[in-house]
Amino acid sequence: MRELEFYVDAGLTPLEAVRVATIQPARWLGVAERQGTVEPGKVADLIAVDGDPTESISNLRKLRFVMKDGQVVRHDPPRA
């Protein structure tokens, strides 16, 4: 997550930083038709966080769960 914070510190918007970590690598690797964005029919590897990372990239630190191949593999309870 810190790497994305560095991107924002360097001048990218939070949304641009998220794209640098998701759809851009999928395009570079030639796999964007099956991963890199959340869409029906694509591989369901994702994280869920409390808050909107496009508003504040630090919201990525508020991890709720990790999903791999459509299955939750890590779940963190909400923080008080």
C-alpha positions as CSV (number, residue, x, y, z in Angstrom):
1,M,0.0,0.0,0.0
2,R,2.9,2.3,0.8
3,E,4.0,2.2,-2.9
4,L,0.7,3.7,-3.9
5,E,1.0,6.4,-1.3
6,F,4.4,7.2,-2.8
7,Y,2.8,7.6,-6.3
8,V,0.3,10.1,-4.8
9,D,3.1,11.9,-3.0
10,A,4.9,12.2,-6.4
11,G,1.9,13.8,-8.0
12,L,-0.6,11.1,-9.2
13,T,-4.2,11.4,-8.1
14,P,-5.4,8.6,-5.9
15,L,-7.4,7.2,-8.8
16,E,-4.4,7.2,-11.1
17,A,-2.4,5.4,-8.4
18,V,-5.1,2.7,-8.2
19,R,-5.0,2.3,-11.9
20,V,-1.2,2.0,-11.9
21,A,-1.7,-1.0,-9.6
22,T,-4.6,-2.7,-11.3
23,I,-5.6,-2.2,-14.9
24,Q,-2.3,-0.8,-16.2
25,P,-0.3,-4.0,-15.3
26,A,-3.1,-6.2,-16.7
27,R,-2.8,-4.3,-20.0
28,W,1.0,-4.5,-20.1
29,L,0.8,-8.2,-19.4
30,G,-1.9,-8.8,-22.0
31,V,-4.4,-10.1,-19.5
32,A,-6.8,-7.2,-19.3
33,E,-9.7,-9.2,-20.8
34,R,-9.8,-11.4,-17.7
35,Q,-8.3,-9.3,-14.9
36,G,-7.4,-5.8,-13.8
37,T,-10.9,-4.4,-13.3
38,V,-14.0,-5.6,-11.4
39,E,-16.5,-6.8,-14.1
40,P,-18.7,-9.9,-14.6
41,G,-16.7,-12.8,-16.0
42,K,-13.3,-11.6,-14.8
43,V,-11.1,-13.2,-12.1
44,A,-12.3,-12.1,-8.7
45,D,-9.1,-11.2,-6.9
46,L,-9.7,-8.1,-4.9
47,I,-9.5,-6.3,-1.6
48,A,-12.2,-4.5,0.2
49,V,-11.4,-1.5,2.4
50,D,-13.3,0.9,4.7
51,G,-13.4,4.2,2.8
52,D,-12.8,5.3,-0.8
53,P,-9.2,5.0,-1.9
54,T,-9.9,7.4,-4.8
55,E,-10.6,10.0,-2.2
56,S,-7.6,9.2,0.0
57,I,-5.1,6.5,-1.0
58,S,-4.4,5.9,2.7
59,N,-7.9,4.3,2.9
60,L,-6.2,1.2,1.4
61,R,-4.7,0.6,4.9
62,K,-8.2,0.0,6.2
63,L,-8.4,-3.6,5.0
64,R,-11.7,-5.5,5.5
65,F,-11.1,-8.6,3.4
66,V,-9.1,-10.2,0.6
67,M,-10.8,-12.3,-2.1
68,K,-8.9,-14.8,-4.3
69,D,-10.6,-16.6,-7.1
70,G,-14.0,-15.5,-5.7
71,Q,-13.3,-16.8,-2.2
72,V,-12.6,-14.7,0.9
73,V,-9.2,-15.8,2.1
74,R,-8.7,-13.1,4.8
75,H,-11.2,-11.2,6.8
76,D,-10.5,-8.4,9.2
77,P,-13.3,-7.3,11.5
78,P,-14.2,-3.6,11.4
79,R,-12.2,-1.4,13.7
80,A,-13.9,0.7,16.4
